[in-house]
């Protein structure tokens, strides 16, 4: 028996049997999210407008996000213990914790809600507003990602976790927002205390003590997991998990390779669906995402063979930092100005500097990796500039760089103007500093953003012709 | 005039005013018109072009190519192409002032600083984000508080002997500050000079990431305000040129690009 959501789920790559098998879970989830028949119509139009649904791999990726959403919403009802980790910090420890625990839901709920309630249903605003009403008010330049998390908890959409992991080694606002979880829900928060102190010009050098300190914090987190959650973090789980992760990222890098074709074969919004899935989810989403990528690769290969693309052949090629999590229309707008986006800066694999010391513990090894080449380097303004320039030098044929930064995220916003100058001087690639909000499309004027991007596109086209 | 039939037009639909320029193939401005944008941008576009065409004694059918620009550029259904106002201002200014290397454009809703290369191409630019401070709207609000006409405030500000300091960078907060200073008995000349200095300071800082290179040209409706021109010159330490008709530089640039596109079509 079909229902009002069947068409949308099929549009998002679900098989009819999957829908039948999961009807009670789907209905319970949609009820909690207050999603009715009208929302399905809105979602259908929004998805078709922003995603290439002629590609089954894209549809399956959207479906993977929806499956992860259902698992998240129903985790408590289904008797699971829950751990939330912060994006973009603590992702690797989060994955390790997930690999160690059967029957525990581990994930980044804010990012999942942005990709589903934003990208698919275009209905994130009520959740953002609930965040604003419950401790993170508007007009204070507070991060929308955290507003989503707090708002979703306040609305009873996502279950309160048994444990939340916060850290300021990249994002100071995350740990502050998680304070509210403790205040409102009594959630045990484990703080992974980090340091943002880093001198201009220091990177790629760093004090090994910083890695040791952060590593000790991670190790303490693993002890806390045992105390609060009742299971031990199994460090061998890392080895068990790695083949799956390597396979996922190996396939993802194949997509990145294909995106280097001219014309660029698919929109950057489709690639983002796959790349962020791997850091926001640890369960079914990532497993389904892996299957979706396997379907997507031959579809993109076919496009490359047939010279099909989202921008004209020879169009100026720009690197952006990251597409919006909640509003794919922004990247679509950039592409519609005639710019091709072959890769996002965070997807470029730059060889990090070697570790300064050999560490003995898992926590220290993770910490060292974060500081040398993970998100931990972005707390360093110089590290961010260094990394962006390295990205532009590594990826050939980039004509322009759009530094689309989260305006309320200090590690990336504060450096935005000096980064533009630094990158232009080091690489000769023109840079557009573009204020953005990856979780809240109410925070910017699309018209003003379009004027900037169109002008930048025109600049790059003129420059390309002249060269 | 009618002997030369390669006639093109540029239409600039801005936040406050809508402008049109009719150009012949010798790059001669045959006519221009400026009207308030009002609530209907489609209608404003139609009307402004109609007025300019009447002035030049041409009909719509005789226009071979139209480029639209400004915030409402996409609403101009009759235009052959829509181009951003930054590109159009560069084209308009370069056609008049070939030595221009920096443009400061302050319109009703936004402000921009644009860097040009020797060929008049845009090589860098910056726009204000969201906030109305640093725009024509800021001056309109302040003129309203002091019950003055917008066209008069620039010259009055130049008579100040002891400018006030307006510290707020937000239009609404600056308005409150102005009301407080007025209550303290400060003269309107000093109040206005303080406002002009505050706004110029904000725009000058914004443009530092582009850099100020001579010649610096000031465009947009606010460029007719000599108080802002003087305050900007003091801020950036360079002389500033103002075109004869600073408001129509965007529409002029659009018309020049229309002509270039038409010529390209002929070549192809």
Interface residues (C-beta under 8 A of the other chain):
Chain A: X407 X417 X420 X421 X430 X433 X435 X444 X445 X447 X448 X451 X452 X454 X455 X458 X459 X462 X463 X466
Chain B: X71 X83 X84 X85 X86 X87 X110 X121 X122 X123 X124 X125 X127 X129 X130 X209
